[in-house]
Amino acid sequence: MLRKPLILLFAITFIACLAVIQPAFAADGAATYKAKCAACHGADGQGKVGPALKGTSLSADQIADFLTKGDDAKKAPHKKPMSGLSADDAKAVADYVKSLK
């Protein structure tokens, strides 16, 4: 008899804990940028082989959209989406790029 309430209490507690620790699982834009972008765009977004991203006029949403969908209109290495970059990672990278001022 006591088993069902305990299971329910455990389930509610588990779900509440997931909601609280969710930000800990959020994408780390700086780390992802350094791992996947810095080789071409520079450690601080100043540009290297790829164009400078520091101070870009693109919005974070436009950057994330470009990273996830690509841009067939441009003849760039990333005219196709970045492989293995989730929407959350792209948003985190875009936010990081916008923080480079």
C-alpha positions, -999 to +999 in steps of 0.1 A: +000+000+000+028+024+008+046+015-024+025+036-049+029+068-029+066+063-026+070+056-063+050+087-071+070+108-046+102+095-062+090+103-097+080+138-087+113+144-069+133+130-099+115+153-124+120+183-101+157+176-098+160+173-136+144+208-140+168+222-115+200+207-130+190+212-166+212+243-169+242+221-160+236+202-192+234+233-213+258+236-241+291+254-234+294+279-263+330+288-255+342+252-253+323+242-285+337+273-303+372+265-293+369+229-303+351+234-337+355+270-348+387+286-334+411+269-358+396+289-387+380+319-370+407+325-343+406+319-306+390+353-300+370+355-332+395+378-348+397+357-380+423+334-394+416+313-424+380+320-419+365+355-416+365+374-383+334+369-362+343+394-335+319+423-337+297+407-364+265+425-373+247+392-375+223+384-346+228+354-324+197+338-341+212+344-375+245+328-365+228+298-349+206+294-380+236+295-402+254+269-381+224+245-381+211+251-417+241+264-436+239+289-464+237+276-500+240+311-514+276+314-502+305+295-515+320+289-480+332+258-462+300+260-441+275+264-468+261+232-454+253+228-417+281+220-393+280+182-388+274+171-353+264+205-340+230+204-323+206+233-322+215+239-285+252+239-293+247+263-322+227+287-300+254+285-273+282+291-299+262+320-314+257+336-279+295+332-273+303+348-306+281+377-298+299+381-265+332+387-283+334+425-284 
